[in-house]
Amino acid sequence: MTTVNLSGGSQVLGSINPNVNMQAVDDDARAARVVAEALAVTPSSTFASLGNGASLTGTGGTRVIDVTGDVGLSGGGAITFNGTAADLFIIRIGGKMTMSGGSSIVLNGVTAGQILWDLKGTGDAVDINGNSIVNGTILAIDRSIIISGGVVNGQLISNGNELKLQSGPDVVYVPLVPEPGALSLLALGLCGLALARRP
């Protein structure tokens, strides 16, 4: 069972219902992961890692990117996504995802609803800190997610040990907008966790 831990001025706008059976939501998230991970990697889209200064450009449809290692940003670094309303980026991560020091995911012509970060299997927690800015849905079903300050525009989907929000981050719900037919399961049953700090 996942523990939700709020501290440092973080708050839920709405309510937390600890006794609700979320099995159907978990099942839908896992089914969506199966669909995402079955898609063929787009040519020239396999990377050992992604970090400061990386730039990814859309292909006019779904671009499936396979990162065999880590996605890591620090010290004000950025990963930039370039594209149009026709693009969907799926970034499958075999290692860990960390952001610190005011780093950011920069969008050029696309929205946060067009980015899916899929952290495969178990492993290190997603760790976003230092007032970093994340754009996109983080699908980390079997991992913990720790957000310390900063902003997340998207969704946090996890059934790991802990979802921890500390130092008053803003988590702004943005639904994933899948390409028609490709990832329809992602639109079914998934609940966005929208939290924000007190203004």
SULHUSUL-V679700 format. One record per residue. N is the residue number from 1. RES is the residue in one small letter. PHI is phi in radians with two decimals (none if undefined). PSI is psi in degrees with one decimal (none if undefined). Layout:
BEGIN
n	res	phi	psi
N	RES	PHI	PSI
N	RES	PHI	PSI
END
This chain:
BEGIN
n	res	phi	psi
1	m	none	132.9
2	t	-1.35	137.6
3	t	-1.68	130.4
4	v	-1.71	121.7
5	n	-2.14	114.4
6	l	-1.99	130.8
7	s	-2.66	172.6
8	g	1.09	37.4
9	g	1.57	0.6
10	s	-1.26	148.2
11	q	-2.61	158.7
12	v	-1.74	127.6
13	l	-1.61	97.8
14	g	2.30	-128.5
15	s	-2.66	160.1
16	i	-1.93	127.1
17	n	-1.97	92.9
18	p	-1.23	-15.6
19	n	-1.82	14.2
20	v	-1.50	133.0
21	n	-1.33	112.9
22	m	-1.77	19.1
23	q	-1.04	-40.4
24	a	-1.12	-38.9
25	v	-1.15	-43.8
26	d	-1.07	-43.0
27	d	-1.06	-43.1
28	d	-1.13	-40.7
29	a	-1.11	-42.4
30	r	-1.18	-37.5
31	a	-1.13	-39.0
32	a	-1.11	-40.6
33	r	-1.07	-42.6
34	v	-1.02	-43.5
35	v	-1.11	-47.4
36	a	-1.09	-40.2
37	e	-1.42	-11.7
38	a	-1.50	-14.4
39	l	-1.23	141.8
40	a	-1.20	140.9
41	v	-1.16	135.0
42	t	-1.14	138.5
43	p	-0.90	142.5
44	s	1.06	31.8
45	s	-2.20	26.0
46	t	-1.88	127.8
47	f	-2.28	146.6
48	a	-1.24	-32.4
49	s	-2.84	165.2
50	l	-2.29	136.2
51	g	-2.67	-159.0
52	n	-0.85	128.7
53	g	1.55	-4.3
54	a	-1.15	144.9
55	s	-2.39	127.3
56	l	-2.11	133.0
57	t	-2.03	137.8
58	g	-1.18	165.4
59	t	-2.02	10.8
60	g	1.46	16.4
61	g	-2.96	-141.2
62	t	-1.55	121.6
63	r	-1.85	115.5
64	v	-1.70	119.3
65	i	-1.98	128.8
66	d	-1.91	117.7
67	v	-1.88	109.9
68	t	-1.28	-25.6
69	g	-1.91	-127.6
70	d	-1.82	153.9
71	v	-1.88	116.4
72	g	-2.47	127.6
73	l	-2.19	145.3
74	s	-2.70	164.6
75	g	0.97	40.3
76	g	1.40	9.7
77	g	-1.22	166.6
78	a	-2.55	151.8
79	i	-1.98	129.6
80	t	-1.91	133.0
81	f	-1.88	124.7
82	n	-2.01	135.4
83	g	3.07	-158.4
84	t	-2.34	-177.1
85	a	-1.12	-14.5
86	a	-1.47	-6.5
87	d	-1.67	146.7
88	l	-2.37	129.0
89	f	-1.90	127.2
90	i	-2.05	114.9
91	i	-1.90	107.8
92	r	-1.62	121.7
93	i	-1.99	121.0
94	g	-1.48	-26.8
95	g	-1.70	-132.9
96	k	-1.99	167.1
97	m	-2.18	118.4
98	t	-2.34	143.5
99	m	-2.45	135.9
100	s	-2.64	170.2
101	g	1.08	38.3
102	g	1.25	26.8
103	s	-1.32	168.2
104	s	-2.71	156.5
105	i	-1.76	115.4
106	v	-1.76	134.9
107	l	-1.95	130.2
108	n	-2.23	96.1
109	g	1.56	-3.2
110	v	-2.21	168.5
111	t	-2.01	168.4
112	a	-1.06	-27.2
113	g	-1.23	-6.0
114	q	-1.84	11.2
115	i	-2.16	126.5
116	l	-2.14	120.1
117	w	-1.71	111.0
118	d	-1.90	104.8
119	l	-1.55	114.0
120	k	-1.37	135.5
121	g	1.08	-161.4
122	t	-1.54	166.6
123	g	2.73	-162.2
124	d	-1.08	151.9
125	a	-1.14	149.8
126	v	-1.21	126.1
127	d	-2.23	104.1
128	i	-1.99	119.1
129	n	-2.56	-178.7
130	g	1.16	37.4
131	n	1.01	38.8
132	s	-1.40	159.6
133	i	-2.07	118.5
134	v	-1.88	135.7
135	n	-2.11	128.6
136	g	2.13	165.2
137	t	-1.45	129.6
138	i	-1.76	113.2
139	l	-1.83	97.9
140	a	-2.25	68.1
141	i	-1.02	-43.0
142	d	-1.88	24.8
143	r	-2.27	158.7
144	s	-1.40	156.4
145	i	-2.23	127.5
146	i	-2.14	119.6
147	i	-2.07	118.1
148	s	-2.04	100.7
149	g	1.21	-172.6
150	g	1.32	-159.5
151	v	-2.39	136.7
152	v	-2.10	119.4
153	n	-1.82	104.1
154	g	2.70	-137.4
155	q	-2.42	153.0
156	l	-2.05	114.3
157	i	-2.12	112.7
158	s	-2.66	145.8
159	n	-2.27	31.0
160	g	-1.35	-165.7
161	n	-1.19	-30.3
162	e	-2.72	139.3
163	l	-1.98	109.6
164	k	-2.05	121.7
165	l	-2.05	119.7
166	q	-2.41	160.8
167	s	1.09	29.4
168	g	1.09	51.2
169	p	-1.24	159.2
170	d	-1.77	120.9
171	v	-2.01	109.2
172	v	-1.84	117.3
173	y	-1.13	122.5
174	v	-2.28	117.3
175	p	-1.20	145.8
176	l	-1.25	136.0
177	v	-1.95	88.5
178	p	-1.30	153.1
179	e	-1.05	135.8
180	p	-0.92	127.9
181	g	1.51	-28.9
182	a	-1.33	-44.8
183	l	-2.36	47.1
184	s	-1.05	-27.4
185	l	-1.10	-27.3
186	l	-1.18	-19.2
187	a	-1.56	-3.4
188	l	-1.86	117.9
189	g	1.38	-7.6
190	l	-1.40	135.3
191	c	-1.85	126.9
192	g	-1.41	141.0
193	l	-1.76	105.3
194	a	-1.83	112.2
195	l	-2.22	153.1
196	a	-2.64	158.8
197	r	-1.53	160.7
198	r	-1.13	132.0
199	p	-1.16	none
END
